[in-house]
Each structure stands twice: as structure tokens, then as C-alpha cells.
Amino acid sequence: MSPQNKTNEIGVLLLTLGITLSLVGGVFWWLANKSGVINNFITNQPGQILQSNNEPFTQVANVPTGLFSYGGSTTWAPIRREVDSEIQKLLPKFQLRYTDPTTAAPGSGTGIRMLLNNQLAFAQSSRSIKDEEYQKAQQRGFTLKEIPVAIDGIAIAVNPNLNIPGLTVTQIKDIYTGKLTNWQQVGGPNLPIKAYSRRLEDGGTVEFFYENVLGKGKFADNVQFIPTTTLALREVAKNPGGIYYASAPEVVDQCTIKSLPLGRTPDKLVPPYKEPFVPRQNCPQQLNQLNAIAFQTGDYPITRRLFVIVKQNGQIDQQAGESYANLLLTEQGQKLITQAGFVRIR
């Protein structure tokens, strides 16, 4: 055989071998990916929650069976309505029961206190765990863990007839601490400002606002405290100078008030709603929608995360809390969180 023929034969053999290996490799990859081996290899890293991009509730492992009481933040009400009801349909043996406090108003702090007192399996919170809460848990022989599952923001509600372009975070602080008392001081009409708030002990939203917007400054004496957001929004709708703050999903799509653009500086005001703004006369046929991109990027100046608070005690309550968080972090859970008016965290 001539050298030229030998060279051609070797080339054909190598080409045949390459095609064969490619086919075998392709078949292996298809089988492995179909069985979940590839996905597990990619995602099974220490400290990560194991989920594929399209994982439904029913694919979450180690969800316990039983009745589990939970409670806490009022901000979570839309999630309880949209997401938790769907969990109950698909996982009926994982029974969830929202539990109101017996002597205090419901809220993040109340929920964490109930968790510390063994009244709840896990809690829902619109703020982080405080140092004193960590310490109380340690005194009781366990620790607390917060698992973020969604992004929320604080929106400012005013009377729909108030004509101002927006407010800075500093101006909001000055209104609620009493430095600003007339809308004329922020470019509006000559009209007294009437500020409304829930009480500091009433929930995580007020605590977050107090710590992160007011810088723990004292609420002014002229701030009127209202027990619920529903009642406060009614007051703002009636009072031309009214102002109130609450979780964005509770404010942005309301027809009787309007939410204001906010900014860190006056030259960059960012609306909590998608533009263009839907005017009152188009409501309720058209509703303003949450400005999710601004919340995700941090362009909107007052954002926060929502947490599942888990008791780490090695018992079934811990398993229930971690399972609940894992359910919310699936693709199905994150889509439902978006439908509830919040911003997905992943």
C-alpha cells in the first residue's frame, strides 16, 4: 500500500472514530439531562437551594406532612392569597394555617415574637431579624434564620388632586419628623400636610420606615396614627393634604389615591408604577402596575426584601419553614409572587 493510501485510510478511521464518539456523547448527554443528572451536577453546590428553572411546587423535596401554623407581616397578605392557596391545592398534606395574635396587632414583629414563644412553626416578615430577637432565640436554645424570597418597596400615597412631581427621601423624612408642614415647601399648593402612619409596634413596614427613612428620628406630634392601611388610604383620599406610606402593592394600583415618584435627589425621581401613569378616570378598567425593573435595579430608592423566618431547632418546624421558603423560591412560586404584586428575587 502506498504512503498516500495509508494516509487516506488513517484519516478515514479518525473521522469515523470522531463521529462515533460524538454520537455516543450526545446520547449520554440526552439521557443524563433527561434523568436530571446533569442539572443536579450543575446546581448541587454547597449552600445552594436545588431547583431547576421550571421547577413546580410538587418537585420540592422533604416537604413535611401535618398542620403548621404561621403568621406575621400584613404586607404578606397578597402572597398568602395568591401563592399559599396554590400550595394548598397541590400539596394538601402540607397544611398551612394563618394565625392572628390574640392580644396585639398582626405584623412582622408580632409574628417573630409568636415564633419565639412556640406559637408558630415559621413566620413571615417584611424586615430583617433584630439583634434582640436573635438573642432571645439563643436563650431558648435555638437560632433564627431569615430566608429572602421577594423584593418589595415602600410607596408614598397622596390625594389624587395634589399636584407635585414627587418627593425625595429626605423630604419624606422631614415631613414625618415635622420639619415640613405645608405642601408649598416642596413645590405644591399652599396646603397643610396631613401625615398618616400606623404605630411603630404595628408591623415591619413601620419599623423599616422608622429605621431606614427616618433614621430612627421621632415621629412628629402632628402625625396621625391609623390602625390599618385600608383606613389610612381612605383618609388620604378624603384629605387634600394627606400622605401615607405602605408596601407598594398596597398602594400602586389603588383608584382613590395616587402614588408619588421618589428620588434620592430632586433631579432623579423614579415612579413606583410603570409609565405612563394611569389617571384616576381610567380606573378600575385600567390599573397602574408595579415598576418591577426599578425595584430590581435599586433605582427606586426605598426597597426591601421579604423574609421567611425559620426556627433552627432540628425539628419539624424547621423543616416546615425551610420547605415553605423553597416552595416560594421555585419558578412557580416566583411567578405567583409576581402575580401578587411583588418583585421576584430570582
C-alpha positions in Angstrom: 0.0 0.0 0.0 1.4 3.4 -0.9 2.1 6.1 1.7 -0.6 8.2 0.2 -3.2 5.4 0.6 -2.1 4.8 4.2 -2.6 8.4 5.0 -6.1 8.5 3.5 -7.0 5.3 5.4 -5.9 6.8 8.7 -7.8 9.9 8.0 -11.0 8.0 7.3 -10.5 5.9 10.5 -10.0 9.1 12.6 -13.0 10.7 11.1 -15.2 7.6 11.7 -13.9 7.4 15.3 -14.7 11.1 15.9 -18.3 10.8 14.6 -18.8 7.7 16.7 -17.6 9.4 19.9 -19.8 12.4 19.2 -22.9 10.2 18.7 -22.1 8.3 21.9 -21.5 11.5 23.8 -24.7 13.1 22.5 -26.8 10.1 23.5 -25.2 10.1 27.0 -25.9 13.9 27.4 -29.5 13.4 26.3 -30.1 10.6 28.7 -28.3 12.3 31.6 -30.1 15.5 31.1 -33.5 13.8 30.8 -32.9 11.9 34.1 -31.7 15.1 35.9 -28.1 14.0 36.4 -26.7 17.0 34.5 -28.9 19.5 36.3 -28.0 18.1 39.7 -24.3 18.2 38.9 -24.6 21.9 37.9 -26.8 23.0 40.8 -25.7 20.7 43.6 -23.2 23.1 45.1 -22.9 23.7 48.9 -25.2 26.4 50.3 -27.4 26.5 47.2 -31.1 25.6 47.0 -31.6 22.9 44.5 -34.1 23.8 41.8 -34.3 23.8 38.1 -35.5 26.8 36.2 -39.0 25.4 35.7 -39.5 23.5 39.0 -43.1 23.4 40.2 -44.2 23.0 43.8 -44.6 19.3 43.5 -40.8 18.8 42.8 -39.6 20.3 46.1 -38.2 17.5 48.3 -38.8 16.9 52.0 -42.0 18.8 52.4 -43.4 17.6 55.7 -46.9 16.3 56.4 -49.1 18.0 59.0 -50.8 21.2 60.1 -48.4 24.1 60.5 -49.4 27.5 62.0 -47.7 30.6 60.5 -48.2 34.3 60.8 -46.6 37.7 60.8 -46.4 40.6 58.3 -49.6 42.2 56.9 -47.5 43.1 53.8 -47.6 39.3 53.0 -51.4 39.2 52.6 -51.3 39.2 48.8 -48.8 36.3 48.9 -50.9 34.4 51.3 -53.9 34.9 48.9 -52.1 34.1 45.6 -49.3 31.7 46.5 -50.3 29.9 49.7 -53.7 29.0 48.3 -52.0 27.3 45.3 -49.6 25.4 47.6 -52.6 24.0 49.4 -54.2 22.8 46.2 -51.0 21.0 45.0 -49.7 19.8 48.4 -52.8 19.2 50.5 -50.9 17.2 53.2 -48.7 20.3 53.9 -51.5 22.2 55.7 -50.9 25.9 56.4 -53.0 27.9 58.9 -52.5 31.6 59.3 -52.7 32.5 62.9 -53.6 36.0 64.2 -52.1 37.2 67.5 -54.5 37.2 70.4 -53.6 40.5 72.1 -51.6 42.5 69.6 -51.9 43.8 66.0 -50.6 41.4 63.3 -47.2 42.3 61.9 -43.6 41.2 61.4 -42.5 41.8 65.0 -45.6 40.1 66.4 -45.1 37.1 64.2 -41.4 36.7 65.3 -42.5 37.0 68.9 -45.1 34.3 68.4 -42.4 32.2 66.7 -40.1 32.7 69.7 -42.9 31.6 72.0 -43.6 28.4 70.1 -46.9 29.6 68.8 -45.9 29.4 65.2 -43.9 26.9 63.0 -42.4 29.8 61.0 -43.1 33.5 60.4 -43.4 35.9 57.5 -41.6 39.2 57.9 -41.1 42.4 55.9 -37.9 43.3 57.8 -34.7 41.5 59.0 -34.4 39.9 62.3 -33.2 42.2 65.1 -30.3 41.5 67.4 -32.5 41.2 70.4 -34.6 38.6 68.6 -31.5 36.6 67.8 -30.5 36.8 71.5 -34.0 35.7 72.7 -33.8 32.7 70.4 -30.4 31.7 71.7 -31.7 32.0 75.3 -34.5 29.5 74.3 -32.0 27.0 72.9 -32.3 27.6 69.1 -31.4 30.1 66.4 -33.4 32.1 63.9 -32.7 32.2 60.1 -34.1 34.6 57.6 -34.6 33.5 54.0 -35.3 36.2 51.4 -38.0 35.3 48.9 -39.2 38.5 47.3 -38.5 42.2 46.8 -40.9 44.9 47.9 -40.8 48.7 48.1 -42.3 51.5 50.1 -44.7 53.6 48.1 -46.0 57.1 49.1 -49.7 57.7 48.7 -51.2 61.2 48.4 -54.5 62.7 47.5 -55.1 62.3 43.7 -55.7 66.1 43.4 -52.3 67.0 44.9 -50.1 68.4 42.1 -46.5 67.8 42.9 -43.9 65.9 40.7 -42.6 63.8 43.5 -40.6 63.8 46.7 -37.0 63.0 47.8 -36.4 60.6 50.6 -35.1 63.5 52.7 -38.3 65.4 52.2 -40.3 62.4 53.3 -38.2 62.2 56.4 -38.7 66.0 57.0 -42.5 65.6 56.6 -42.8 62.8 59.1 -40.4 64.4 61.7 -42.2 67.7 61.5 -39.7 69.9 59.6 -42.1 70.3 56.6 -45.7 71.1 57.4 -47.0 72.7 54.2 -47.0 71.3 50.6 -45.9 74.8 49.4 -42.5 73.9 51.0 -42.0 71.1 48.4 -43.3 72.9 45.3 -47.0 72.2 45.9 -50.1 74.3 46.8 -50.5 76.3 50.0 -52.0 73.4 51.9 -51.2 71.9 55.3 -49.6 68.5 55.1 -51.5 65.8 57.0 -49.3 62.8 57.6 -50.7 59.3 58.5 -48.9 56.3 59.8 -49.5 53.0 61.6 -47.9 52.8 65.0 -44.3 51.7 65.3 -45.3 48.5 67.1 -47.9 47.6 64.5 -45.6 46.0 61.9 -42.4 45.6 59.9 -43.3 48.2 57.4 -43.4 50.9 60.1 -40.2 49.6 61.7 -38.5 49.6 58.3 -39.7 53.2 57.6 -38.6 54.3 61.1 -35.1 52.9 60.8 -34.3 53.4 57.1 -36.2 56.5 56.2 -36.5 58.5 59.4 -33.1 57.3 60.6 -34.8 56.4 63.9 -36.0 60.0 64.2 -39.1 60.6 66.3 -42.5 60.8 64.5 -43.8 64.4 64.7 -46.6 65.2 67.1 -48.9 66.1 64.2 -48.6 62.6 62.6 -52.0 60.8 62.9 -51.7 57.1 63.7 -54.2 54.8 61.9 -54.6 51.1 62.7 -54.7 49.7 59.1 -53.5 50.6 55.7 -57.1 50.4 54.3 -58.3 53.0 56.8 -55.3 55.2 56.2 -55.8 55.2 52.4 -59.4 56.2 52.9 -58.2 59.2 55.0 -55.7 60.3 52.3 -58.5 60.0 49.7 -60.7 62.4 51.7 -58.0 64.9 52.8 -56.4 67.1 50.1 -53.2 67.3 52.1 -53.0 63.7 53.1 -49.9 61.5 52.8 -49.3 57.9 53.8 -46.7 55.2 53.2 -47.1 51.4 52.7 -46.0 48.4 50.8 -46.0 49.3 47.1 -48.5 46.5 46.1 -51.0 48.0 48.6 -50.7 51.5 47.0 -49.7 51.5 43.4 -53.0 50.0 41.9 -55.4 52.0 44.1 -58.0 54.1 42.4 -58.8 56.6 45.2 -55.2 57.9 45.8 -52.1 58.2 43.7 -48.5 57.1 44.4 -45.7 59.6 44.0 -42.3 59.2 42.2 -39.5 59.2 44.7 -35.8 60.0 44.4 -32.6 60.3 46.3 -32.1 63.7 44.7 -34.7 66.0 43.2 -33.4 65.6 39.7 -34.0 61.9 39.6 -37.5 60.9 40.6 -38.4 57.3 39.9 -42.1 56.2 39.9 -43.2 53.0 41.7 -45.5 52.4 38.8 -44.8 51.6 35.2 -45.1 54.7 33.0 -47.2 56.2 31.6 -49.3 56.8 34.7 -52.9 55.6 34.5 -55.1 58.5 35.6 -57.9 58.1 38.1 -60.6 58.4 35.5 -59.4 55.3 33.7 -59.7 53.3 37.0 -60.6 50.5 37.6 -60.7 49.4 33.9 -57.0 50.2 33.8 -54.8 49.9 36.8 -51.2 51.1 37.4 -48.7 48.3 37.5 -45.6 47.9 39.7 -42.3 49.3 38.3 -40.6 45.9 38.8 -37.4 46.8 36.9 -36.7 49.9 39.1 -37.2 47.8 42.2 -34.8 45.1 40.9 -32.1 47.5 39.9 -32.4 49.6 43.0 -33.2 52.8 41.0 -36.3 53.2 43.2 -34.9 54.5 46.5 -36.9 52.6 49.1 -36.8 48.9 48.6 -36.5 46.0 50.9 -36.7 42.2 51.0 -39.4 39.9 52.3 -38.3 37.0 54.5 -39.4 33.7 55.8 -38.2 33.4 59.4 -37.3 29.9 60.3 -36.6 28.4 63.7 -33.4 26.3 63.5 -34.1 23.6 66.1 -33.7 20.4 64.1 -37.4 19.6 64.5 -40.3 19.5 62.1 -41.0 23.3 62.5 -37.6 23.9 60.9 -38.4 21.5 58.1 -41.8 23.2 57.5 -40.3 26.7 57.4 -37.4 25.7 55.0 -39.9 23.8 52.8 -42.2 26.8 52.6 -39.2 29.1 51.6 -38.1 26.6 49.0 -41.6 26.5 47.5 -41.7 30.3 47.2 -38.2 30.2 45.5 -39.3 27.7 42.8 -40.1 29.1 39.4 -43.8 28.5 40.1 -43.5 30.3 43.4 -41.7 33.3 41.9 -44.3 33.7 39.1 -47.1 33.7 41.7 -45.2 36.2 43.8 -45.1 38.4 40.7 -48.9 38.0 40.3 -49.3 39.0 43.9 -47.7 42.4 43.0 -44.2 41.8 44.4 -40.9 41.5 42.6 -39.2 38.2 42.1 -35.9 37.7 43.8 -34.5 35.1 41.4 
